[in-house]
């Protein structure tokens, strides 16, 4: 079988390719049956000999994907999109169902929250005052606890100092 494919030319880091007709089992750099054009991926420049490519296609040569896209741009062939009739596997289907269920749960929770927030809007001034007093009480308690712990630490330090003085 004959393939129409690319063979690499050019220096390191500056590739350009020749479009060639070659036997399918040959290596990329093997001797080509015929040179059909070139393609420079850096500048997106390409040239194809239409008559010869059409000849090789009529004989049964198969273009690679990249060459097929170049030929389609030139209008020599038409590429048909692949149709996937197969459904995803069982695990993938299970994951999709779980994701859909999670989305539904999130939407339900958001709907409940929006209903609760709309009912709280009427009671908001009272609840804000209650929260403010609770916050003040909580901060006062925290300050009292800190002061008590500071006093205990100072007392402990004083007793240690006294003991040291007595020992001397």
Secondary structure, 3 states (H helix, E strand, C coil): CEEEEEEEEEECCEEEEEEEEEECCCCCCCCCCEEEEEEECCCCEEEECHHHHHHHHHHCCEECHHHHHHHHHHCCCCCCCCCCCCCCCHHHHHHHHHHHHHHHHHHHHHHHHHHHHHHHHHHHHHHHHHHHHHHHHHHHHHHHHHHHHHHHHHHHHHHHHHHHHHHC
